[in-house]
């Protein structure tokens, strides 16, 4: 587990770029599960991740609260899902994307994704407003995700837990 503080939108953009570069370089860890209250910064983090990818400047990143899933024609392609309104019935396109190692999956309100439907390798990221800005708590699931998290720890100053 690692904790980091994002003090500004500039920090969020820099961290998002670093995170997406690390995830894009690992074909096994292509799923980011985002947790956090309304307004905690999940969609903002996603927007900066998409913008940092080739083709991202063409994307209009918005919360998929009503569409449930947004596709972005980036490299790699991104599926951005919001499961807030999906209790009991998840979009089929989510399962297709989770099975596709070429797609980067970013899932908001991921606590609604049952454990048995989660991939073997993923990062769990919880966002929380704090006095300094945003506190991100990152947990790795799987050995490749653990290696990815170690890489991130070496690139960004971590908060003492």
C-alpha positions as CSV (number, residue, x, y, z in Angstrom):
1,X,0.0,0.0,0.0
2,X,1.1,3.5,-0.7
3,X,-0.3,7.0,0.2
4,X,0.4,10.2,-1.7
5,X,-0.9,13.7,-1.4
6,X,-1.8,15.7,-4.5
7,X,-1.7,19.4,-3.5
8,X,-2.9,20.9,-6.8
9,X,-4.4,20.2,-10.2
10,X,-0.8,20.3,-11.5
11,X,0.2,17.5,-9.1
12,X,-2.8,15.5,-10.3
13,X,-1.8,16.0,-13.9
14,X,1.8,15.0,-13.2
15,X,0.8,11.9,-11.2
16,X,-1.8,10.9,-13.8
17,X,0.8,11.0,-16.5
18,X,3.2,9.0,-14.4
19,X,0.5,6.4,-13.5
20,X,-0.8,6.0,-17.0
21,X,2.8,5.6,-18.4
22,X,3.5,2.8,-15.9
23,X,0.2,1.0,-16.5
24,X,0.5,1.4,-20.3
25,X,3.9,-0.3,-20.1
26,X,2.5,-3.4,-18.4
27,X,0.0,-5.4,-20.4
28,X,-1.0,-7.4,-17.4
29,X,-2.1,-4.5,-15.1
30,X,-4.6,-2.6,-17.2
31,X,-7.3,-2.0,-14.6
32,X,-7.6,0.9,-12.2
33,X,-10.4,0.7,-9.6
34,X,-11.3,4.1,-8.3
35,X,-13.0,4.7,-5.0
36,X,-14.1,7.9,-3.3
37,X,-17.0,10.1,-2.3
38,X,-18.8,12.3,-4.8
39,X,-16.4,15.2,-5.6
40,X,-13.3,13.4,-4.4
41,X,-11.5,13.7,-7.8
42,X,-12.1,10.4,-9.5
43,X,-13.2,11.9,-12.9
44,X,-10.5,14.6,-12.7
45,X,-7.8,12.0,-12.2
46,X,-9.3,10.0,-15.1
47,X,-9.4,13.2,-17.3
48,X,-5.7,13.8,-16.8
49,X,-4.8,10.1,-17.4
50,X,-6.7,10.2,-20.7
51,X,-5.2,13.5,-21.7
52,X,-1.7,12.2,-21.2
53,X,-2.2,9.4,-23.7
54,X,-1.6,9.6,-27.5
55,X,-5.0,10.7,-28.9
56,X,-6.2,12.0,-25.5
57,X,-6.3,15.6,-26.6
58,X,-9.2,14.6,-28.9
59,X,-11.2,13.1,-26.1
60,X,-13.9,14.9,-24.2
61,X,-13.6,13.2,-20.8
62,X,-16.7,13.5,-18.7
63,X,-18.2,11.5,-15.9
64,X,-20.0,8.4,-17.4
65,X,-22.6,8.6,-14.7
66,X,-25.5,8.5,-17.2
67,X,-23.9,6.7,-20.1
68,X,-22.3,4.2,-17.7
69,X,-19.2,3.7,-19.9
70,X,-17.2,6.1,-22.1
71,X,-14.7,4.9,-24.7
72,X,-11.7,7.0,-25.6
73,X,-9.8,6.3,-28.8
74,X,-6.4,6.7,-27.2
75,X,-3.3,4.5,-27.3
76,X,-4.0,2.3,-25.5
77,X,-7.8,2.6,-25.8
78,X,-9.5,3.5,-22.5
79,X,-12.8,2.3,-21.2
80,X,-14.0,4.7,-18.4
81,X,-17.0,3.3,-16.4
82,X,-19.0,4.7,-13.6
83,X,-20.8,1.9,-11.7
84,X,-22.7,4.3,-9.3
85,X,-26.1,3.4,-10.8
86,X,-25.3,-0.2,-11.7
87,X,-26.1,-2.1,-8.5
88,X,-27.1,-5.6,-9.5
89,X,-26.5,-5.2,-13.3
90,X,-23.1,-4.3,-14.8
91,X,-22.7,-3.2,-18.4
92,X,-21.7,-6.1,-20.7
93,X,-19.0,-3.9,-22.4
94,X,-17.2,-3.8,-19.1
95,X,-16.7,-7.5,-19.0
96,X,-15.5,-7.5,-22.6
97,X,-12.9,-4.8,-21.8
98,X,-11.7,-6.5,-18.6
99,X,-10.9,-9.6,-20.8
100,X,-9.0,-7.5,-23.3
101,X,-5.4,-6.9,-22.4
102,X,-5.2,-4.0,-24.9
103,X,-7.7,-1.8,-23.1
104,X,-7.0,0.4,-20.1
105,X,-10.0,0.1,-17.8
106,X,-10.7,2.9,-15.4
107,X,-13.7,2.1,-13.2
108,X,-15.3,4.6,-10.8
109,X,-17.5,3.3,-7.9
110,X,-15.6,0.0,-8.3
111,X,-16.8,-1.3,-5.0
112,X,-19.9,-2.4,-7.0
113,X,-17.7,-4.7,-9.1
114,X,-17.9,-8.2,-7.5
115,X,-14.6,-9.7,-6.4
116,X,-15.1,-12.7,-8.8
117,X,-15.3,-10.3,-11.8
118,X,-12.1,-8.4,-11.0
119,X,-8.9,-9.2,-13.0
120,X,-6.0,-10.9,-11.4
121,X,-3.8,-7.8,-11.6
122,X,-5.1,-4.3,-10.8
123,X,-4.6,-1.2,-8.7
124,X,-7.2,0.0,-6.2
125,X,-7.0,3.8,-5.8
126,X,-9.0,5.5,-3.1
127,X,-9.3,9.3,-3.3
128,X,-10.2,11.5,-0.3
129,X,-10.3,15.2,0.2
130,X,-7.8,16.2,2.9
131,X,-6.4,19.5,4.3
132,X,-3.5,19.4,1.9
133,X,-5.6,18.6,-1.2
134,X,-6.3,15.0,-2.2
135,X,-5.0,11.9,-0.4
136,X,-4.6,8.8,-2.7
137,X,-4.3,5.4,-1.1
138,X,-3.1,2.9,-3.6
139,X,-3.2,-0.9,-3.1
140,X,-1.9,-3.4,-5.5
141,X,-3.5,-6.8,-6.3
142,X,-1.3,-9.3,-8.0
143,X,2.5,-9.6,-8.3
144,X,2.7,-7.5,-11.5
145,X,0.6,-4.8,-9.8
146,X,2.9,-4.9,-6.8
147,X,5.9,-4.3,-9.1
148,X,4.1,-1.4,-10.7
149,X,3.3,0.1,-7.3
150,X,7.0,-0.2,-6.3
151,X,7.9,1.6,-9.5
152,X,5.4,4.4,-8.6
153,X,6.9,4.6,-5.1
154,X,10.3,5.3,-6.6
155,X,8.9,8.1,-8.8
156,X,6.7,10.0,-6.4
157,X,7.1,11.1,-2.8
158,X,5.0,8.9,-0.6
159,X,3.2,10.0,2.5
160,X,4.2,8.2,5.7
161,X,1.3,6.0,6.7
